[in-house]
Amino acid sequence: MRKPTPGTQTRKPVRMCVRCNHITETPVLVSEVHQNSGPGFNVYACSECAPHFPPVPDVLNLLQDRYRGHGDRAE
């Protein structure tokens, strides 16, 4: 990533809200979509709509929950 040179402005992040479809300069990450066959993508909402979404889970926590208690199972 290039660092901005002195005297230049950096671009503000501009995203469309997934809930109300308005363009926002203050996007909030509300979901991460993972795919097996290619790169995933992030889903954003505006700051007014973001509280309507559950918090984004940590993928490593999901893996721990999935395999917790299965170590003593015979395969």
WOKAZI-V399433 format. One line per field, one symbol per residue. ss: DSSP state (H for helix, E for strand, C for the rest). psi: psi as a letter, one per 20 degrees, with the letter a starting at -180 (. if undefined). burial: 1 if it has 9 or more other C-alpha atoms within 8 Angstrom, else 0. A space follows every 10 residues. Layout:
ss=???
psi=???
burial=???
This chain:
ss=CCCCCCCCCC CCCCEECCCC CCEECCCEEE EEECCCCCCC EEEEECCCCH HHCCCCCCHH HHHHHHHCCC CCCCC
psi=pqqqqpiqqq qqpprpphgi jqpqimqppi qpoqqhjaqa rqpqrrhhhh iiqqqpqphh hggghgjpji hjpp.
burial=0000000000 0001111000 0011001111 0100000000 0111111011 0000000000 0100000000 00000
